[in-house]
């Protein structure tokens, strides 16, 4: 029988397939892990925080480090100076409650307590900022890993013109591979995971860069310099 082009191509691929039993999924995973282990040098929490801040600043995010005691007051003052009047946050969360307590009277804290269909116009027209707490971060690329939930759906980080994110220094990983392995992504991920590396940006055919077309125009990131217990990331 005459073979089709597809059959000939697949035949060549099968003939060229490696017979080494170590080149399976486990073997490939092992080789990748070895590569990163050899390339990665140990980094302190402070060094990861500096690298994270540098990468995110390069993506036009406003980043600063703060202590666990000082960040709520610092962020509240910065929001007031920015002119934010309405801030989405989850008051049931520890960080949301701390920020709400520190806000001046000029900034209203709002929970995301209604279906978006019930207040879409109000959300897009009157809310100035959204506050999220990152699950972790990737220092090499300046990327926040956000796991939205009912109290902080992904709309909080996408709809308001200003996205304010908090990430703990003890949850920073040197690279994506380390994050995937340590958080055991292969065991299952949330239904929704957001990776954010800066404000929304796009460009036209003339390469004119514009910010805020498909998401927040500004992004602030507070890196809280906490201490990991017993050297283990929470």
LINKAPE-V624399 format. One record per residue. N is the residue number from 0. SS is DSSP state (hx for helix, st for strand, lp for the rest). OMEGA is omega in degrees with one decimal (999 if undefined). NEAR is the number of other C-alpha atoms within 12 Angstrom. Layout:
# LINKAPE-V624399
((N	SS	OMEGA	NEAR) (N	SS	OMEGA	NEAR))
This chain:
# LINKAPE-V624399
((0	lp	178.3	4) (1	lp	-179.5	7) (2	lp	174.9	10) (3	lp	178.5	10) (4	hx	179.6	10) (5	hx	-179.4	11) (6	hx	178.5	13) (7	hx	-179.8	13) (8	hx	179.7	13) (9	hx	178.0	14) (10	hx	178.2	14) (11	hx	179.1	12) (12	hx	179.6	12) (13	hx	-179.6	12) (14	hx	-178.8	11) (15	hx	-178.3	11) (16	lp	-179.4	13) (17	lp	177.8	11) (18	lp	178.8	10) (19	lp	-177.4	11) (20	lp	-179.9	11) (21	lp	-178.3	13) (22	lp	169.9	15) (23	lp	-179.6	14) (24	hx	-179.4	12) (25	hx	179.7	12) (26	hx	178.9	14) (27	hx	178.3	15) (28	hx	179.5	18) (29	hx	179.3	17) (30	hx	178.8	16) (31	hx	179.4	19) (32	hx	179.2	21) (33	hx	178.5	15) (34	hx	-179.0	15) (35	hx	179.1	20) (36	hx	179.9	16) (37	hx	-176.2	11) (38	hx	-173.8	14) (39	lp	175.0	17) (40	lp	-179.7	13) (41	lp	-179.7	16) (42	lp	177.6	19) (43	lp	177.2	21) (44	hx	-179.9	29) (45	hx	179.8	27) (46	hx	176.9	22) (47	hx	178.7	32) (48	hx	177.9	39) (49	hx	179.8	27) (50	hx	177.9	31) (51	hx	-179.1	42) (52	hx	-179.8	37) (53	hx	-179.1	28) (54	hx	-178.9	28) (55	hx	176.3	34) (56	hx	177.8	26) (57	hx	177.7	19) (58	lp	175.7	26) (59	lp	170.0	25) (60	lp	176.7	33) (61	st	-171.1	31) (62	st	171.9	33) (63	st	178.9	32) (64	st	-178.8	34) (65	st	177.3	24) (66	lp	179.5	21) (67	lp	-178.5	25) (68	lp	-169.9	17) (69	lp	-171.5	21) (70	hx	-177.9	30) (71	hx	-179.3	31) (72	hx	178.8	23) (73	hx	-178.0	25) (74	hx	178.8	42) (75	hx	179.2	34) (76	hx	-179.2	22) (77	hx	177.4	26) (78	hx	178.9	34) (79	hx	178.5	23) (80	hx	179.1	15) (81	hx	-178.7	20) (82	lp	178.6	19) (83	lp	-179.3	31) (84	lp	-178.6	27) (85	st	-174.7	34) (86	st	174.6	42) (87	st	174.6	42) (88	lp	178.0	44) (89	lp	-177.3	29) (90	lp	179.0	24) (91	lp	178.4	19) (92	lp	-178.2	19) (93	hx	-177.9	17) (94	hx	178.2	30) (95	hx	178.9	33) (96	hx	179.8	20) (97	hx	179.6	25) (98	hx	179.4	40) (99	hx	-179.8	32) (100	hx	-176.4	20) (101	hx	-175.2	26) (102	lp	174.5	30) (103	lp	-177.6	25) (104	lp	-177.5	17) (105	lp	-178.6	19) (106	lp	-179.4	29) (107	st	176.0	28) (108	st	-176.9	32) (109	st	173.5	31) (110	lp	175.7	29) (111	lp	-170.0	34) (112	lp	-179.1	22) (113	lp	173.2	16) (114	lp	-174.1	14) (115	hx	-179.8	18) (116	hx	-176.2	11) (117	hx	-177.6	11) (118	lp	-177.6	15) (119	hx	-178.3	17) (120	hx	179.1	13) (121	hx	-179.3	18) (122	hx	-174.7	29) (123	hx	-175.2	24) (124	hx	-170.7	15) (125	hx	-179.0	21) (126	lp	-173.9	35) (127	lp	-174.7	36) (128	st	175.1	44) (129	st	-176.9	47) (130	st	178.3	53) (131	st	174.3	46) (132	st	-176.5	39) (133	lp	174.3	37) (134	lp	179.1	31) (135	st	-179.7	41) (136	st	179.8	48) (137	st	-171.8	39) (138	lp	-174.4	39) (139	lp	-176.8	29) (140	lp	-176.7	29) (141	lp	-174.3	37) (142	st	174.2	38) (143	st	174.7	46) (144	st	-177.6	38) (145	st	176.8	34) (146	lp	-177.6	27) (147	lp	175.9	27) (148	lp	-176.6	26) (149	lp	-179.4	21) (150	lp	179.2	26) (151	lp	177.8	33) (152	lp	-175.1	30) (153	lp	177.0	32) (154	hx	-178.4	35) (155	hx	-178.6	40) (156	hx	-174.8	48) (157	hx	-172.1	38) (158	lp	-177.8	35) (159	lp	179.8	39) (160	lp	178.3	35) (161	st	175.0	39) (162	st	178.1	43) (163	st	-177.4	45) (164	st	175.3	48) (165	st	176.2	43) (166	st	178.5	43) (167	st	-178.5	39) (168	hx	-178.9	41) (169	hx	179.1	33) (170	hx	179.8	40) (171	st	176.0	47) (172	st	-178.6	41) (173	lp	-177.6	38) (174	lp	-177.2	32) (175	hx	-178.7	28) (176	hx	179.7	28) (177	hx	179.4	29) (178	hx	-179.1	26) (179	hx	-178.2	23) (180	hx	-175.1	20) (181	hx	-179.4	22) (182	lp	174.9	23) (183	lp	179.7	14) (184	hx	-178.8	15) (185	hx	179.0	13) (186	hx	-179.9	10) (187	lp	-179.0	12) (188	lp	172.6	16) (189	lp	179.2	17) (190	lp	-176.9	13) (191	lp	178.0	17) (192	lp	-176.6	21) (193	st	174.5	28) (194	st	-175.7	24) (195	st	-178.2	37) (196	lp	-179.6	38) (197	lp	178.3	39) (198	lp	179.2	37) (199	lp	178.4	28) (200	st	178.5	24) (201	st	177.6	19) (202	st	179.6	14) (203	lp	-176.0	11) (204	lp	177.6	8) (205	lp	177.2	8) (206	lp	173.9	9) (207	lp	-174.7	10) (208	st	178.7	13) (209	st	-178.6	20) (210	st	174.9	23) (211	lp	-177.6	23) (212	lp	-174.9	19) (213	lp	-177.8	19) (214	lp	-176.4	28) (215	lp	178.2	36) (216	lp	179.4	30) (217	st	175.6	36) (218	st	174.7	39) (219	st	179.2	39) (220	st	175.6	47) (221	st	175.6	42) (222	st	-178.0	43) (223	st	-176.1	38) (224	lp	179.1	28) (225	lp	-179.9	27) (226	lp	176.0	20) (227	lp	-177.7	18) (228	hx	177.6	10) (229	hx	177.7	8) (230	hx	-179.2	12) (231	lp	178.9	13) (232	lp	177.9	22) (233	lp	999	19))
